[in-house]
Amino acid sequence: MADRTSSSITIKAAKADIMAVIADLEAYPEWASGIREFTVQETGPDGRALRGRLTFDGGPFSDTVGLAYTWEGDDRVSWELVEKGTVVTGLHGTYALAEAGGATEVTYELAVDVRVPMIGMVKRKGEKRIIDSALKGLQRRVER
């Protein structure tokens, strides 16, 4: 899973406020298109998810996968696939937050592997669509 796709957006809010929205995984279906359900299975001492199950509907593909999370304060969160789905066989993602002159730059990086053979360019285009949609949804949710 060497190839990753990333994109960034600047949100007019503090890192802590943005990370609070990112950390509320069970609310994702309210603002992240394509996510139908998220269930937190285990939390850490800070109350943030360590493991969870994600059900998504990504156009031609729908699946449920298990994810493990690693949190670095309000600076970064990363997640890895720990339970394959029927379609998704590999997944790694990160949100990285950096202060940007009274706002916060949020960078979302994603790499997804699926059982169905897919040309690299098509796969990256799909990842880019997921990332851009998630970043815009996150911005709307935080700035409302």
C-alpha positions in Angstrom: 0.0 0.0 0.0 2.7 2.4 -1.0 0.6 4.9 -3.0 -1.3 7.3 -0.9 -3.5 10.2 -1.9 -3.7 13.4 0.1 -5.3 16.8 0.1 -5.5 19.8 2.4 -8.0 22.4 3.4 -7.8 25.5 5.7 -10.6 25.7 8.3 -11.3 28.8 10.4 -11.1 27.1 13.8 -8.6 26.0 16.4 -7.0 22.6 16.2 -8.7 21.4 19.3 -12.2 22.2 17.9 -11.4 20.4 14.6 -10.0 17.4 16.4 -13.1 17.2 18.6 -15.2 16.8 15.5 -12.8 14.3 14.0 -12.7 12.3 17.2 -16.6 12.1 17.4 -16.5 9.1 15.0 -20.1 8.0 15.8 -21.3 11.3 14.4 -19.6 10.8 11.0 -22.8 9.7 9.2 -24.2 13.2 10.0 -21.6 15.0 7.9 -19.3 12.6 6.1 -21.0 11.4 2.9 -20.8 7.7 2.2 -20.5 6.7 5.9 -23.6 4.9 7.0 -22.6 3.9 10.5 -19.6 4.0 12.9 -19.5 2.0 16.2 -16.7 2.6 18.7 -15.7 -0.7 20.2 -12.9 0.4 22.5 -11.8 3.7 23.9 -8.5 4.9 25.4 -8.1 6.8 28.7 -8.7 10.1 26.9 -12.1 8.8 25.7 -11.1 8.7 22.1 -11.6 5.6 20.0 -8.9 3.0 19.8 -11.0 0.5 17.8 -14.2 0.7 15.8 -16.3 -0.6 13.0 -17.1 1.5 10.0 -19.9 0.8 7.5 -19.7 2.8 4.3 -21.5 3.0 1.0 -19.0 4.2 -1.6 -21.1 4.1 -4.8 -20.5 0.8 -6.4 -19.0 -0.7 -3.2 -20.5 -1.0 0.3 -18.6 -2.6 3.1 -18.0 -2.9 6.8 -14.4 -2.9 8.2 -12.7 -2.8 11.6 -10.2 0.1 12.2 -7.6 0.8 14.9 -6.8 4.4 15.8 -3.6 6.2 17.1 -4.1 9.7 18.4 -1.3 12.3 18.8 -3.1 15.0 20.9 -4.8 17.5 18.6 -2.0 17.3 16.0 -2.7 14.0 14.2 -4.8 10.8 14.1 -4.1 7.8 12.0 -6.1 4.6 11.4 -5.3 1.2 10.1 -7.5 -1.7 8.9 -7.6 -4.5 11.4 -10.6 -6.3 10.1 -11.0 -6.7 6.4 -14.3 -6.3 4.7 -15.7 -8.1 1.7 -14.3 -5.5 -0.6 -11.7 -3.5 1.3 -8.5 -5.5 2.0 -6.2 -2.6 3.1 -6.7 0.9 4.5 -4.5 3.5 6.1 -5.5 7.1 6.7 -4.4 10.2 8.6 -5.7 13.6 9.5 -2.8 16.0 10.3 -3.6 19.4 11.7 -1.3 22.5 11.7 -1.9 26.0 12.8 -2.1 28.4 9.9 -2.3 32.1 11.0 -5.5 32.1 13.0 -6.9 29.0 11.2 -5.9 25.4 10.9 -4.6 23.5 7.8 -6.1 20.0 7.8 -4.3 17.4 5.6 -6.1 14.1 4.9 -4.0 11.2 3.6 -5.6 7.9 2.5 -4.6 4.6 0.9 -7.2 1.9 0.2 -6.7 -1.5 -1.3 -9.7 -3.5 -2.6 -10.2 -7.1 -3.8 -11.3 -5.9 -7.2 -8.4 -5.3 -9.6 -8.2 -1.6 -10.2 -5.9 0.6 -12.3 -3.8 2.8 -10.1 -5.1 6.0 -11.6 -8.7 5.0 -11.0 -8.0 4.0 -7.4 -6.3 7.3 -6.7 -9.2 9.2 -8.3 -11.6 7.4 -6.0 -9.4 8.1 -2.9 -9.2 11.8 -4.0 -13.0 12.0 -4.2 -13.4 10.4 -0.7 -10.8 12.8 0.7 -12.2 16.0 -0.9 -15.7 15.1 0.2 -14.6 14.4 3.8 -12.6 17.6 4.0 -15.5 19.7 2.8 -17.9 18.0 5.2 -15.5 18.5 8.1 -15.2 22.2 7.2 -19.0 22.6 7.1 -19.4 20.7 10.4 -16.7 22.7 12.2 -17.6 26.2 10.9 -21.3 25.9 11.4 
